[in-house]
Amino acid sequence: MNQPITGGRRHAALGFIFVTAVLDVLSLGVMIPVLPSLVLQFGGGDAATAADWNLLFAVTWGVMQFICSPVLGLMSDRFGRRPVILTSIFGLGVDFLFMAFAPSLWWLFVGRIFNGMTAASFSTASAYVADVTTPENRAKGFGLMGAAFGVGFTFGPALGGWLWQFDHRLPFLVCAALALCNWLYGFFVLPESLPPERRQPRFDWRKANPVGALNLLRRHPGLLGLAGVGFLFQLASNVLPSVFVLYMGFRYGWAPATIGLTLMASGISSILVQAVVVGRVVKVAGERGALLIGLFCGFAGFVVYGLAPTGWLYLCGLPLFALSGLIQPGLQGLMTRRVAPNEQGQLQGANSAMMGIASILGPPLFLLPFAFAVRHDATLHMPGLPVLIAAVLMLAATALAWTKARPAPISEPPSA
């Protein structure tokens, strides 16, 4: 499995990494509806206490991502993608075992710290895709990763809610089993994508930190601007897990079952975009065109979500917002062209660090305006205020991409 990928094995490798990503995200999706409920149980049913702990978990995970992602990214450039992916999957399994058997909230907290330190399977998988695809086909490969993400977050929450009704610890045990199967699959099947001659010659601690990651973004022309686009997009996307369940319940009076079906419809729309639309749009409009279309559709979708006075009008925004699935393939395609093969892991580590910052800033940025809007709903009539803030961020990302998302010369020779 440590032999580098050559020739026809590249297509098979993409299949391997797709399954790995699906299992990884599926296990995370299972956790979405059940972790807050478990925290509420530990807190004796006190919703305020549960909210405080959930915020602490989210911020802690983001901080650990910010600190550790550059280290794991550089490790994948130095030692290969495969060991880092396997380490990350193992860390996820340990986290779920902590959740399954934790006797107190503090044990859950330790598990979140450990997971935040090792959570790099998806970012390293993105570097893996960059290794096994030619620059011309890279956006399509990243579209496959987007489809894996959509599959996991479409069916994971439904699975978690179904398992929760049988036993409150069962979802975490199932997630741990999924992570173990994923690890075994990767150990026995997943080949290495980065041959020794294309790796970093040594592990440099000066690069293995958030400052070093930012220096990588500054060293390559246009990369820092693209990273800014990605950061604004990630920050805006934090509105979805932060307030959307609360928002749909408050504004439209939807029951949890209706909200779950709506989220599933959104996920299915995203999968269809990744599987059917991404390749065609990139072929016609290029990576820059796909990025701009995706960002503008994300902005327009958020506007519809934030202003829709009825549930039916809200649903009209689903297909429009689904086209925001063009963002990551276009953005990753443009960014990976600007760095060498032995810097792809550092690039994804830097992207994960930026995502960590967004995960820290996002919850208070959207939860506080939502609370304000709800408290003053009688006079303000604007429960969609946090969604409109996300729309403004997406519009800013569109404007930045218009000036910074320029095609770059290919920084690596075509793969054999």
C-alpha positions as CSV (number, residue, x, y, z in Angstrom):
1,M,0.0,0.0,0.0
2,N,3.0,2.3,0.4
3,Q,3.8,2.0,-3.3
4,P,3.1,5.3,-5.3
5,I,0.1,5.4,-7.6
6,T,0.8,5.2,-11.3
7,G,-1.2,4.8,-14.5
8,G,-4.7,3.4,-14.3
9,R,-4.6,3.1,-10.5
10,R,-5.3,6.8,-10.3
11,H,-9.1,6.3,-11.0
12,A,-9.2,3.5,-8.4
13,A,-7.5,5.7,-5.9
14,L,-10.1,8.4,-6.3
15,G,-12.7,5.7,-5.5
16,F,-10.8,4.7,-2.4
17,I,-10.6,8.2,-1.1
18,F,-14.2,8.9,-1.9
19,V,-15.4,6.0,0.2
20,T,-13.0,7.1,3.0
21,A,-14.4,10.6,2.9
22,V,-18.0,9.4,2.9
23,L,-17.5,7.2,5.9
24,D,-15.7,10.0,7.7
25,V,-18.4,12.6,7.1
26,L,-21.2,10.2,7.7
27,S,-19.9,9.5,11.2
28,L,-19.7,13.3,11.8
29,G,-23.2,13.8,10.4
30,V,-24.6,11.1,12.8
31,M,-23.3,13.3,15.7
32,I,-25.1,16.5,14.7
33,P,-28.5,15.8,16.2
34,V,-27.3,13.6,19.2
35,L,-24.3,15.4,20.8
36,P,-26.3,18.5,21.9
37,S,-29.0,16.1,23.3
38,L,-26.3,14.2,25.3
39,V,-24.9,17.4,26.6
40,L,-28.4,18.5,27.7
41,Q,-28.7,15.2,29.6
42,F,-25.4,15.7,31.4
43,G,-26.6,19.3,32.3
44,G,-29.7,18.0,34.0
45,G,-32.0,19.4,31.2
46,D,-30.8,23.0,31.6
47,A,-30.8,24.4,28.1
48,A,-28.7,27.4,29.0
49,T,-26.0,25.2,30.5
50,A,-26.1,22.9,27.4
51,A,-25.7,25.9,25.1
52,D,-22.7,27.1,27.0
53,W,-21.1,23.7,26.7
54,N,-21.9,23.3,23.1
55,L,-20.3,26.7,22.4
56,L,-17.3,25.6,24.4
57,F,-17.0,22.4,22.4
58,A,-17.3,24.3,19.0
59,V,-14.7,26.9,19.9
60,T,-12.3,24.4,21.4
61,W,-12.5,22.2,18.3
62,G,-11.8,25.3,16.1
63,V,-8.8,26.4,18.2
64,M,-7.3,22.9,18.0
65,Q,-7.8,22.8,14.2
66,F,-6.2,26.2,13.9
67,I,-3.1,25.1,15.9
68,C,-2.7,21.5,14.6
69,S,-3.8,21.5,11.0
70,P,-0.6,23.1,9.7
71,V,1.4,20.4,11.5
72,L,-0.6,17.6,10.0
73,G,-0.5,19.2,6.6
74,L,3.3,19.5,6.6
75,M,3.5,15.9,7.9
76,S,1.6,14.7,4.9
77,D,4.0,16.5,2.6
78,R,7.0,15.0,4.4
79,F,5.8,11.4,5.2
80,G,2.9,10.9,2.7
81,R,-0.9,11.3,2.8
82,R,-1.7,7.8,3.9
83,P,-0.3,7.8,7.4
84,V,-1.9,11.2,8.2
85,I,-5.3,10.1,6.9
86,L,-5.1,6.9,9.0
87,T,-4.0,8.8,12.1
88,S,-6.9,11.3,11.7
89,I,-9.5,8.5,11.3
90,F,-8.1,6.8,14.4
91,G,-8.5,10.0,16.3
92,L,-12.1,10.3,15.2
93,G,-12.8,6.8,16.4
94,V,-11.2,7.5,19.8
95,D,-13.4,10.7,20.1
96,F,-16.6,8.7,19.5
97,L,-15.5,6.1,22.1
98,F,-15.1,8.9,24.6
99,M,-18.6,10.1,23.8
100,A,-20.1,6.6,24.1
101,F,-18.6,5.9,27.5
102,A,-18.0,9.4,28.9
103,P,-19.3,9.6,32.6
104,S,-19.3,13.4,32.6
105,L,-19.1,16.5,30.4
106,W,-15.4,16.9,31.1
107,W,-14.7,13.5,29.5
108,L,-16.6,14.7,26.4
109,F,-14.5,17.8,26.4
110,V,-11.3,15.7,26.4
111,G,-12.6,13.8,23.4
112,R,-13.3,17.0,21.4
113,I,-9.8,18.2,22.1
114,F,-8.3,15.0,20.8
115,N,-10.5,15.0,17.7
116,G,-9.6,18.7,17.0
117,M,-5.9,17.8,17.2
118,T,-6.2,14.9,14.7
119,A,-9.1,16.0,12.4
120,A,-7.3,16.2,9.1
121,S,-8.7,13.3,7.1
122,F,-10.8,15.5,4.8
123,S,-8.2,18.1,4.2
124,T,-5.5,15.5,3.6
125,A,-7.9,13.7,1.3
126,S,-8.0,17.0,-0.7
127,A,-4.2,16.9,-1.0
128,Y,-4.6,13.3,-2.0
129,V,-6.9,14.3,-4.8
130,A,-4.4,16.9,-6.0
131,D,-1.8,14.2,-6.1
132,V,-3.7,11.8,-8.3
133,T,-5.4,14.2,-10.7
134,T,-3.9,16.4,-13.5
135,P,-4.5,20.1,-13.0
136,E,-7.0,20.1,-15.8
137,N,-9.2,17.5,-14.1
138,R,-8.6,18.6,-10.5
139,A,-11.8,20.6,-10.1
140,K,-13.8,17.5,-11.1
141,G,-11.9,15.5,-8.5
142,F,-12.7,18.1,-5.8
143,G,-16.3,17.9,-7.0
144,L,-16.2,14.2,-6.0
145,M,-15.0,15.2,-2.5
146,G,-17.9,17.7,-2.3
147,A,-20.3,14.8,-3.2
148,A,-18.8,12.7,-0.4
149,F,-19.4,15.6,2.0
150,G,-23.0,15.9,0.8
151,V,-23.7,12.2,1.2
152,G,-22.4,12.2,4.7
153,F,-24.3,15.2,5.9
154,T,-27.5,14.2,4.1
155,F,-27.9,10.8,5.6
156,G,-25.7,11.0,8.8
157,P,-28.1,13.2,10.9
158,A,-31.1,11.0,9.9
159,L,-29.2,7.9,11.0
160,G,-28.2,9.6,14.2
161,G,-31.7,10.6,15.1
162,W,-33.0,7.1,14.3
163,L,-30.3,5.4,16.5
164,W,-30.9,7.8,19.4
165,Q,-34.4,6.5,20.0
166,F,-33.1,3.0,20.8
167,D,-30.2,4.0,23.1
168,H,-28.7,7.4,23.7
169,R,-25.1,6.0,23.4
170,L,-25.8,3.8,20.4
171,P,-25.1,6.5,17.8
172,F,-21.6,7.1,19.2
173,L,-20.9,3.4,19.2
174,V,-22.0,3.1,15.6
175,C,-19.8,6.1,14.7
176,A,-16.8,4.5,16.4
177,A,-17.5,1.3,14.4
178,L,-17.7,3.3,11.2
179,A,-14.4,5.0,12.0
180,L,-12.8,1.6,12.7
181,C,-14.1,0.2,9.4
182,N,-12.8,3.3,7.7
183,W,-9.4,2.9,9.3
184,L,-9.2,-0.8,8.4
185,Y,-10.3,0.0,4.8
186,G,-7.6,2.7,4.6
187,F,-5.0,0.4,6.1
188,F,-5.5,-2.5,3.8
189,V,-6.8,-0.8,0.6
190,L,-5.7,2.9,0.4
191,P,-2.4,3.3,-1.5
192,E,0.0,6.2,-1.0
193,S,-0.4,9.1,-3.4
194,L,2.8,11.1,-2.9
195,P,6.0,9.3,-4.0
196,P,9.1,9.8,-2.0
197,E,10.8,11.9,-4.6
198,R,8.0,14.5,-4.5
199,R,7.9,14.9,-0.7
200,Q,9.4,17.6,1.4
201,P,13.1,16.7,2.2
202,R,12.7,17.5,5.9
203,F,10.1,18.4,8.5
204,D,10.5,22.2,9.2
205,W,8.8,23.3,12.4
206,R,9.0,26.9,11.2
207,K,6.4,26.0,8.7
208,A,4.4,23.7,11.0
209,N,2.3,26.4,12.7
210,P,-0.4,28.9,11.8
211,V,2.2,31.7,11.1
212,G,4.1,29.3,8.8
213,A,0.9,28.4,7.0
214,L,0.1,32.1,6.4
215,N,3.7,32.5,5.0
216,L,2.9,29.8,2.5
217,L,-0.2,31.7,1.4
218,R,1.9,34.9,1.1
219,R,4.8,33.3,-0.9
220,H,2.7,32.3,-3.9
221,P,1.2,35.1,-6.0
222,G,-2.6,35.3,-5.7
223,L,-2.9,32.6,-3.1
224,L,-3.5,34.9,-0.1
225,G,-6.4,36.5,-1.9
226,L,-7.9,33.1,-2.7
227,A,-7.5,32.1,0.9
228,G,-9.4,35.2,1.9
229,V,-12.3,34.1,-0.5
230,G,-12.3,30.7,1.2
231,F,-12.3,32.2,4.7
232,L,-15.3,34.5,3.9
233,F,-17.1,31.5,2.4
234,Q,-16.4,29.3,5.4
235,L,-17.4,32.0,7.8
236,A,-20.7,32.6,6.0
237,S,-21.3,28.8,5.9
238,N,-21.1,28.7,9.7
239,V,-24.6,30.2,9.8
240,L,-26.0,26.8,8.7
241,P,-25.1,24.7,11.8
242,S,-25.3,27.7,14.1
243,V,-28.9,28.9,13.7
244,F,-30.7,27.2,10.8
245,V,-32.5,24.6,12.9
246,L,-33.6,27.3,15.4
247,Y,-34.5,29.7,12.6
248,M,-36.7,27.3,10.7
249,G,-38.5,26.3,13.8
250,F,-39.0,29.8,15.0
251,R,-40.0,31.5,11.7
252,Y,-42.0,28.7,10.0
253,G,-43.1,26.6,13.0
254,W,-41.6,23.5,11.5
255,A,-41.4,20.4,13.6
256,P,-38.0,18.5,13.8
257,A,-39.2,15.9,11.3
258,T,-40.0,18.7,8.7
259,I,-36.6,20.3,9.4
260,G,-34.9,17.0,8.9
261,L,-36.6,16.4,5.6
262,T,-35.6,20.0,4.5
263,L,-32.0,19.4,5.4
264,M,-32.1,16.1,3.5
265,A,-33.5,17.8,0.4
266,S,-30.8,20.4,0.6
267,G,-28.1,17.7,0.9
268,I,-29.5,15.7,-2.1
269,S,-29.5,18.9,-4.2
270,S,-25.9,19.5,-3.3
271,I,-25.0,15.9,-4.3
272,L,-26.7,16.3,-7.6
273,V,-24.7,19.6,-8.2
274,Q,-21.4,17.9,-7.4
275,A,-22.2,14.8,-9.5
276,V,-23.8,16.4,-12.5
277,V,-23.1,20.1,-12.7
278,V,-19.6,20.8,-11.5
279,G,-17.7,19.0,-14.4
280,R,-19.9,20.7,-17.1
281,V,-19.6,24.2,-15.6
282,V,-15.8,23.9,-15.2
283,K,-15.5,22.7,-18.7
284,V,-17.5,25.6,-20.1
285,A,-16.6,28.5,-17.7
286,G,-13.4,27.3,-16.1
287,E,-12.5,27.2,-12.5
288,R,-12.8,31.0,-12.0
289,G,-16.2,31.0,-13.7
290,A,-17.4,28.1,-11.5
291,L,-16.2,29.9,-8.4
292,L,-17.9,33.1,-9.2
293,I,-21.2,31.4,-10.2
294,G,-21.1,29.4,-7.0
295,L,-20.4,32.4,-4.8
296,F,-23.2,34.5,-6.3
297,C,-25.7,31.7,-6.1
298,G,-24.7,31.2,-2.4
299,F,-25.3,34.9,-1.9
300,A,-28.7,34.8,-3.6
301,G,-29.7,31.7,-1.8
302,F,-29.0,33.2,1.6
303,V,-31.0,36.3,0.6
304,V,-34.0,34.0,-0.2
305,Y,-33.6,32.1,3.0
306,G,-33.3,35.2,5.1
307,L,-36.3,37.1,3.6
308,A,-38.7,34.3,2.7
309,P,-41.9,35.0,4.8
310,T,-43.3,31.4,4.2
311,G,-41.9,27.9,4.2
312,W,-42.7,27.4,0.5
313,L,-40.8,30.5,-0.5
314,Y,-37.9,29.2,1.6
315,L,-37.9,25.9,-0.3
316,C,-37.7,27.9,-3.5
317,G,-34.1,28.9,-2.5
318,L,-32.9,25.2,-2.2
319,P,-32.0,24.7,-5.8
320,L,-30.4,28.1,-6.0
321,F,-28.3,27.7,-2.9
322,A,-27.3,24.2,-4.1
323,L,-25.2,25.8,-6.8
324,S,-22.9,27.1,-4.1
325,G,-21.5,23.6,-4.4
326,L,-19.5,25.0,-7.3
327,I,-17.4,27.1,-4.9
328,Q,-15.0,24.5,-3.4
329,P,-14.1,22.7,-6.7
330,G,-13.4,26.0,-8.4
331,L,-11.5,27.5,-5.4
332,Q,-9.5,24.4,-4.7
333,G,-8.6,24.0,-8.4
334,L,-7.3,27.5,-8.6
335,M,-5.4,27.2,-5.3
336,T,-3.7,23.9,-5.9
337,R,-2.4,25.1,-9.3
338,R,-0.3,27.7,-7.4
339,V,1.7,25.4,-5.2
340,A,4.2,22.5,-5.9
341,P,3.3,18.8,-5.3
342,N,5.3,18.8,-2.0
343,E,3.3,21.8,-0.7
344,Q,-0.2,20.5,-1.3
345,G,-0.5,19.2,2.3
346,Q,0.7,22.5,3.7
347,L,-1.9,24.3,1.5
348,Q,-4.7,22.1,2.9
349,G,-3.4,22.5,6.4
350,A,-3.5,26.3,5.9
351,N,-7.1,26.0,4.6
352,S,-8.0,23.9,7.6
353,A,-6.5,26.5,9.9
354,M,-8.6,29.2,8.3
355,M,-11.6,27.0,8.7
356,G,-10.7,26.7,12.4
357,I,-10.7,30.5,12.7
358,A,-14.1,30.6,11.0
359,S,-15.4,27.9,13.4
360,I,-14.3,30.1,16.3
361,L,-15.9,33.3,15.0
362,G,-19.0,31.9,13.4
363,P,-21.2,30.7,16.3
364,P,-21.2,34.0,18.2
365,L,-21.3,36.0,14.9
366,F,-24.7,34.4,14.0
367,L,-26.1,33.3,17.4
368,L,-26.0,36.7,19.0
369,P,-27.8,38.5,16.2
370,F,-30.4,35.7,16.1
371,A,-31.0,36.1,19.8
372,F,-31.3,39.8,19.4
373,A,-33.8,39.5,16.5
374,V,-35.9,37.0,18.3
375,R,-36.1,39.1,21.5
376,H,-37.2,42.1,19.4
377,D,-39.3,40.3,16.9
378,A,-42.4,42.3,17.8
379,T,-40.8,45.5,16.5
380,L,-37.9,44.3,14.3
381,H,-39.7,41.5,12.3
382,M,-36.3,40.2,11.1
383,P,-35.6,36.7,12.4
384,G,-33.5,36.1,9.3
385,L,-31.0,38.7,10.3
386,P,-28.1,36.2,10.8
387,V,-28.8,34.7,7.4
388,L,-28.6,38.1,5.8
389,I,-25.3,38.7,7.5
390,A,-24.1,35.5,5.9
391,A,-25.4,36.8,2.6
392,V,-23.3,40.0,3.0
393,L,-20.2,37.9,3.7
394,M,-20.9,35.8,0.6
395,L,-21.2,38.9,-1.5
396,A,-17.9,40.2,-0.1
397,A,-16.3,36.9,-1.1
398,T,-17.8,37.2,-4.6
399,A,-16.3,40.7,-5.0
400,L,-12.9,39.5,-3.7
401,A,-12.9,36.5,-6.0
402,W,-13.7,38.8,-9.0
403,T,-10.4,40.6,-8.4
404,K,-8.2,37.7,-7.1
405,A,-9.4,34.5,-8.8
406,R,-7.2,34.7,-11.8
407,P,-5.9,31.7,-13.7
408,A,-2.3,30.7,-12.6
409,P,0.4,28.9,-14.6
410,I,0.5,25.2,-13.8
411,S,3.2,24.8,-11.0
412,E,3.8,21.1,-11.7
413,P,4.4,18.9,-14.7
414,P,1.5,16.9,-15.9
415,S,1.2,13.6,-14.0
416,A,2.2,10.5,-15.9
